[in-house]
Amino acid sequence: MRIIVQKFGGTSVSTVERRQQVLEKIVKAKNGGYTPVVVVSAMGRKGEPYATDTLIDLVRGVNRDVAPRELDMLMCCGELISGVIMTSTLQGAGVDAVMLSGGQAGIMTDKNFGNARILQVDPSHILKYAQMGKVVVVAGFQGMTGDSEPTTLGRGGSDTSASAIGVALNAEFIEIYTDVEGVMTADPRIVSDAQILDVVSYNEVCHLAHQGAKVIHPRAVEIAMQKNIPLVVRSTFSDAPGTLITNMAEEFDAGNISDRPVVGVTQVPGIAQLKVSTHKYQDRPDRSLRVFKAMAGAGISIDLINVHPTWVFFTVKEEMLEKAKAILEHLEYQAEITTDCVKVSIVGGGIHELPGVMARVVEALANAGVPILQTVDSHNTISCLIPKENMHKAVKALHEQFNLHSLSNDIRGK
């Protein structure tokens, strides 16, 4: 069997008309000689009847502190509803199909309700039906513990389900269908001439996702990368080829990679900067460590970390700011706080190979009149913390500086 995994997001299965378009994608794959395994998300978005957020609001209207185990049981319902309706759509069109929950599909997880990690996937149940010629529809976003407790996989869980199933089945490729036509060089709501990337590496798209691009979850990419199974991000609502995510080391030599050092610009709003003075405890070698351990112990994720002899800079999400302030006050540290910040990043596999990239970042932001509050860099990213009111200017300036409007890297067919 030539197995492919097709994952369809909530907007793709939210109406009769859209499910018809999903049906056409599945039938096209079958007619092309593939055995499709279909993974679906919950129907629609917040406010719509069967969306996961709507179900959460429903139960929290009864009890704000619903237990994580019971909340997961409820959250599994959205994908089960989508799965049954999509299976019925296929059956109604004459396509032999069967629907499985995440647990029935063999997705086994730990017991971290609400954000479970996949421990293993036993694809035998899927293969049994696939070998009978059925299209197997799997409820995404969910799995089951060893003692049969249903769990959910956290944000981007349906992408993660699709990749894990694809790896377990040794699929030829995994298609992630969404409401956009691929991975883009920037948010098209900010940059009108943002381009769809024809091809990106696993590494590049992981960094794009970690830095704010929402088209695919990085955990899904990391799982597919384990077996080098290609991912394709494409739209349910068009025939555009989408973005191929693969191991570009096999496709490009080092010279070509350095010709495209930057593949995208991302942004993450809702950030607060903390500049913590450690001068009071300068005789303590653990003066910075105390801050970081306290944040970790409270479950606060920190970013953009810079450590100086008498200062520690870092950022937190604004919803965690009050908690972070209380911790610092308890430790008797003084902090300067700047709210309403945005992290703007450039991402690319060739950044570390090319001198002068940081100079070009600073030049672009300076010419646009955007003040830089803090920077941090890695082999694949350069991130700048800026005031929120400058977000659009910064993203546009960086997109133009690195000529991303003309980026072309189509290697398919070569």
Sequence and secondary structure as in RCSB ss.txt:
>XXXX:A:sequence
MRIIVQKFGGTSVSTVERRQQVLEKIVKAKNGGYTPVVVVSAMGRKGEPYATDTLIDLVRGVNRDVAPRELDMLM
CCGELISGVIMTSTLQGAGVDAVMLSGGQAGIMTDKNFGNARILQVDPSHILKYAQMGKVVVVAGFQGMTGDSEP
TTLGRGGSDTSASAIGVALNAEFIEIYTDVEGVMTADPRIVSDAQILDVVSYNEVCHLAHQGAKVIHPRAVEIAM
QKNIPLVVRSTFSDAPGTLITNMAEEFDAGNISDRPVVGVTQVPGIAQLKVSTHKYQDRPDRSLRVFKAMAGAGI
SIDLINVHPTWVFFTVKEEMLEKAKAILEHLEYQAEITTDCVKVSIVGGGIHELPGVMARVVEALANAGVPILQT
VDSHNTISCLIPKENMHKAVKALHEQFNLHSLSNDIRGK
>XXXX:A:secstr
  EEEEEE GGGGSSHHHHHHHHHHHHHHHHTT EEEEEE  SS TTSTT HHHHHHHHHTT TT  HHHHHHHH
HHHHHHHHHHHHHHHHHTT  EEEE TTTTTEEE S TTS  EEEE THHHHHHHTTT EEEEETTEEE TTS E
EE  TTHHHHHHHHHHHHTT SEEEEEESSSS BSS TTT TT  B SEEEHHHHHHHHHTT  SS HHHHHHHH
HTT  EEEEETTS    EEEE GGGT  HHHHHH    EEEEEEEEEEEEEE GGGTT TTHHHHHHHHHHHTT 
  EEEEE SSEEEEEEEGGGHHHHHHHHHHTT EEEEEEEEEEEEEE TTGGGSTTHHHHHHHHHHHTT    EE
EE SSEEEEEEEGGGHHHHHHHHHHHTTGGG     TT 
